[in-house]
């Protein structure tokens, strides 16, 4: 009877905690040993029965502990790892968190505005200890003190004031989201940093940026003009909010949004004999004077490959950095160029004609955005407005361009 009761006790404890089983076994061992020394087998009949009962109980505990070990050994590996992680992680505040909570930021702003934990607690519907605890957790996470204690008041230091000021627009946006009755603002504020290489910057973006600025008078716009390779680095490092380029981009720090896909065109002097052709092919340019983009341009390699595959030799008379300068050299009669028609195809002026070039050389003009953060509302609005400004045929030559030289 005693043996069955001990076995049931051990079996009921098995799923809960192996440590408890071990302690139970040690306790029974101690009691059994005490019984052996105090009475032993040579004692009275009653003493011998008590000693035997404890001995059987000890056996049951040993059996139960062995079952626990077997149960642990048969536990699937992923469950063991989970158990070990939970056991290794310190409980409560000692377990380090990453980041901080919205509630802690609310507490910070309320304390900056009120200067008292009790008043902040009433405003937020919290208890005073909860406010103090949230502030302590935020300071511990940041690794620095944000308030000076002066009696029952909390005096924010410079960093606390700076953080609170930066949180203002965030909580304002959250309020607008919560209050769906308030319409979304039709204009934007803050700052928008735009960057582009020279041709796109000078021949396409100014009118778009001007229109966007007029519609968003409270938005501070910074517009930089740099080379495409520098532009890619700048966007990846988050120095600009949005860029626009036709350079090929393969950078893990950048994501792209397509603006326009085009095919290469051949630009040549209006009075050149090849201007009478409807389409220009590589073999038409055998031994012709050719104006090329510099080799740092990704488009240069694509153009060179087309001529190499066709077995055509050109006479490269000059290499230049931009499509605009290449077009000007064509106008001066230095040679012929193959380039992206966007954005200059409709701005070539007199003395130059543009013809489709075959085989097709694809160009993609993309918005570039930092991959490490979501775009701002102003950035998305600018992208949308720029796309809306594109008209059909912006990447195609005019049908009447062959008369420009007359």
N, C-alpha and C positions, 0 to 999 in steps of 0.2 A: 504493500500500500504506500509506504513512504517512498519507495523507488519510483512508482508511477507518478506520484505528485512532483517529485524532483524533476523527472523527465519532462513532464508537461510544462513546468516552469521554465526549464531551459529551452524547450522547443518554442514556447511563446516568445521568448526573448530573442530568438535567432534573427528574425527579419529586422529587428530594431537596431541592434548595435553589438558588434562582436566584442568591443571593449567591455561592455556590460557583462557579457557572458564570461569573459576571462576573469573579471573581478568576482563574479558569482562563484566561479570555480575555485579561486584562491580563498574566498571566504569559507567555502565548504571544506577545503583542504585544511584550513586552520582549525575549524571546529572538529574535524575528524581526528586530527593530530592531538588536539586537546583531550578528546575522549579517549584516545589510545593511551596517553600518558596518565590520565587521571584514573581510568578504570582498567582498560586493557582487556585482553581475552581471559585473564585469570581472575577477573573481578566477579561480582555477583551476576546472576542470570540476567537481571534487569540491565546491568551495565553492559553485559555482552550484547544484548539486543540493541541498545542505543549505539554501541560502537559499530555493529553490523549495518544499521540503518544509515549511519553517516558514511560508511564505506561504500554502500550501494549508491548513495547520493553523489559521492565523489566520482564514481564510475559514470553516472549519468551525465555529470557536468563535463567530464573528459570527452565523452561521446558527443555531447552537444557542441563542444568547442571544435572537435574534429569536423563535425558537420558544417560549422561556420566556415572553417578554412576551406573545405571542399566547395562550399557555395561561392566563396570569394574567388577561388581558382577557376570556377566554371563561368564566372561573370564575363560577358563579352568585353572585348578590349576597349571599345569606345566608351562603355559604361564605366570601366575602371579609370580611364583617363579623366572622365567627367568627375568621378568621385575624388580622384587625387587632386584635380584642380580646385574643387570646392574645399577640400581639406587644407590645401596649401594656402589658399587666399585668406588673409586675415579678415576677421569680421568687422562690421561697423565702419567707423571713420578711418580706420587704418588702411582699408582697401582704397587705393588711389583711383580717382576718377579722371577721365579725360574730358576737357571742355567744362562748361558751366551751364546752368539751367536758366531758362527764361525767368523763373521765379526769383533767382538770385539777382538777376539784373534789375528786376522790378524793385527788389528791396534796396539795391544801391541807389536807384533814382529817387525812391521815396525818402531815403535817409538824407540824400543831398538836399532835397526840397524842404524837409521838415526839421532835420537836425536832431530828432529824438526817436528812439526805437519804439516807444509807446505810441506816439502819434503815427509813425509809419505803419505800425501793426494795425491800428484802427483803420487806416486808409486802405490797407490791403486785405483786411478781414483775416488777419493772422494773430497768433499770440506773440507777446513780446519775446519770449525765449526762442520762438521759431524764427523771428526776424534776426535776433542775435546769432543764432546758429547758421542761418543762410549767409549772413555777412562773413562769419568766420570761415565758412567753406569757400566762399568766393576769394577771400584774401589768401587762404591757404593754396587755392588753385593757381592764383596769379603769382604767389610767392612774395607778396609785399603788402604792407599795410596801406589802407585807403583812408582811414579816419583817425583823428586824434581824439582821445577821450578827455573831456573837460567837465567834470562833475557828471550830471545826467544828460549832457549834450554830446553829440558826435560832430566834430568839425571836419568836413571833407578836405583832404589835401588836394594839391594841383592835379594829380593823376585821377582821383575820383571825379573831380569836376570835368576833366577832359573826357573821361569815359562816359559820364552822364550826358555831356553835350553831343557826343557821337551817337548815343542811343536814341536821341530825340527823333530823328527821321524814321528809325526802325519802329519805334512804338507808334508813331503817327501812322505809318503804313499798316501796322497791325490793327489799329483802330478803324482805319478805312475798310480793311477786310472784314472786320467784325460787324461794322455798320454798313450793310449792303444798300441802305437807302441813300448813302452818299455817293454821287457819281464819281467815276474815275476822272482824274484831272486830264484835261485836253492838252495841256502843255507840261513841260518838264523843267526841273531845276537841277542844281548841282553842277557837275562837270562832265563833259564828254571829250575824250582825247582820241582824235582821228589821225591816221597816218597813211601815206600813200607814196609810191614812187613818182618821179617827176612827170611822166607823160599823163598818167591818170590824174595826178594832183593838179596839173595846170590846164588840161584840156577837158576834164569831165567834172571833177568835184566842186569847183568854186561856185557854180550856180546852184548846185544842190545844197551845199552847206549854207549858202546865203539864204535860200528859201527856208531851210530848217531853222536857222537862227532867228529869222523874222517871226516864225511861228512859235518859237520858244525863247522869248526875250530874257527869261530868268536863268537860262542855261548857259553856263560858261564853257565855250568850245575852244579847244586847243587843236590846231591843225599843223601837223609836221610833215615835211617832205624829205624823205630819205630813200636810199637805194633799197631794192627788194630784199636783198640778203640781210641788211641791217633791220629792215622792217620785220622780218620773220623772228629774229632774235628779240626785238622789242616787244612784239605781241606775246611771245612765249614767256617772257619775264614779267608780263603784266604792266609794262610801262605805258601802253596805250590800250584803249578799250576796244577799238576796231580798226582794222586795216583793209585796204583794197588793193589787190595786185593780180597780175596774170602769171606770176611766177609759180612754177610747180612747188608744192609744199608737202613735205613728209616729215612732220615734227610732232612728237607725242605731246608737246605742250601747246598745240594749236588745234583748233577745230575750224572747219571751213563751211561757209554757206555760199552756194553758187549765186552769182549775179547774172552772168551771161556766158554762153558757150558760142564760140565763133570758129571759123576756118581761115587759114592764112590767105593773104592776097598778095599779088605782085604789083608793086608800085614802080612806074617808069615814066620818063619824060613824055609829054603829050605828043611830041613830034617824032618819037622813036618808031622805027618800022614795025616793032612788035605790038605797038598800040592798036593796030588794026585787027589783031586777033581777039576772039571772044574769050578764050581761056588760055592761060600760059602754062606750059609744062616744062619740066627740067631740061629736056633736050633743046628747047627753044633758047636756052641761056648758055649753050655751049660757047666758051671763050668770051662771054660777055663780061664787061666790067660790073662788079657786084659790090654792093654796100652791105656789110654784115654788122650785126650787133656784136658787142664784145663777148668773149667766151664765158664770162661769169653769168650771163643770162641763160636760163634753162631752155629758152626757145632757140638759142643758137645751135645747140646740139641736135634738136629736132630737124631744123632746116638742113644742117650739114648731112644728116643721115639720108634724107631724101635724095640729095644730089649724089652721094656716094653709091647708093643702091642703083641709081640710074646710070652710073658710070660717066657723069657729066663733070667737066672741069670748068670752074669759073675763075675769073681774075678778080680776086678780092682786092680792091683798091684802097679801101678804108674800113676800119672798124669803129663803131660809135656806140655810145652808152644808151641812147634813147631812140625810140621810134620817131619822135619829132625831129631830131637832128638828122636821122637817116632820110626822112622825107625831104628835108631841106637840101641835103646833098644830091638827092635825085633831081630836085628842081634846078640845081646848078649844073646838071648834066654829067655828074661824075659816074653815074651808073644806075643799076636797077637794084631794088630791094624786095625781099619777101618778109612780111611782117603780120602781126595781129591787126586786123582792121579796127578794133576797138581801142581807144575811143576817137581816133583821128580821121577815120575814113571820110567823114563828111566835112572835114576841116582842112583838106589838103590844099585848097585854093587853086589858082590858075597855074598852068604849066605842067601839071602832073595828072596822070590818069591811074586808076586802079582797076585791075582785072582779077577775076577768080584764078586761083592757082591749084593745079592738080598734079599729083595726088594730094588729098586734103591733109593739111597740117592742123590738128585741133588745138585750140586755145580755150582755156577756162579762166574767166576773171572771177575771183572769189573774194568774199569778205573773210577776213581772218579774225578769230576771236580767241582769247586765252582759254585754254581747256581747263584750267584750275579753278575757275569761278564762273557762275552764271552771268550772262550779260545783263546790264542794267536795263530798266524800262526805256531810258533815253536811247541806249544803243539799239535796242530792238525797233524803236520808233524810227530811228535814222535809217536802219536797214530797209524797213518797210517803205519809207518815203523815197529812198533811192531806187528801189525796185520799181515803184510806181512811176518813176520818171522815165524809165526805159521805154522807148517806142519800138514797134516792129521795124526791122531793117536797120537798127542802130549798128549792127555788125556787118552790114553789106554795103558794097560800093554803089553809088548812084548809077542808074542806067545811062544818064546823060553826061557822065564824067569824061567821055572821050571828046567832048567839045570844049573842055575847059581851056584848052590851049589856043583856041581860035580867036 
